[in-house]
Amino acid sequence: MTDRPRIFDDIAGVAGGAISALTGLRDEAEAVMRARLDDLIQRMDLVKREEFEAVQELAANARAGEEAAQAHVTRLEARLAALEARVAALEAGDSDAVPPEGL
């Protein structure tokens, strides 16, 4: 009476085969869905997060460089205005106008 009927072994074998088949089917369905989503993303011209963050960093660097260049231009324009004022004073005959130091 310790022997199990063979039908239980057969049912267990069928159930195991069905589970492995369902696992394979699930993996295949995931692969198909992933491929379709990738295709949809390509058609919609969406970008990946890594690409977006890289472009965002480039834009931030460009903005910082532009701000630094603008500050430098502002300093040069102020210096040029001071030099032009001194030259105009010298041309007008103002003998007290002295060229700035360091030029």
C-alpha positions, 0 to 999 in steps of 0.5 A, spaced: 500 500 500 505 504 499 506 504 492 502 510 489 498 509 483 502 511 476 496 516 474 499 521 480 506 520 476 503 521 470 499 527 472 505 530 475 509 529 469 504 533 465 503 538 470 511 539 470 511 539 462 505 544 462 509 549 467 515 549 463 511 550 457 508 556 460 514 559 462 517 559 455 511 562 453 511 567 458 519 569 456 517 569 448 511 574 450 516 578 454 521 578 448 515 580 443 512 586 447 519 588 448 521 588 441 514 592 439 515 597 445 522 598 442 519 599 435 514 604 437 519 608 441 523 608 435 517 611 430 515 616 436 522 619 436 523 618 443 530 618 446 532 614 452 534 617 459 541 616 458 541 620 452 537 625 454 541 626 461 547 627 456 544 632 452 542 636 458 549 636 461 552 638 454 546 644 455 548 646 462 556 646 460 554 650 454 550 655 458 555 656 463 561 657 458 556 662 455 555 666 461 562 666 463 564 669 456 558 674 456 562 676 463 568 677 460 565 681 454 562 685 459 569 686 463 572 688 456 567 693 454 568 696 460 575 697 459 575 699 452 570 705 454 575 707 460 580 707 455 576 711 449 574 716 455 582 717 456 584 718 449 578 723 448 580 727 454 587 727 451 585 729 444 581 734 447 588 737 450 586 735 457 593 734 460 591 731 467 588 725 463 593 719 464 593 713 461 591 707 466 596 703 469 598 696 466 596 698 459 
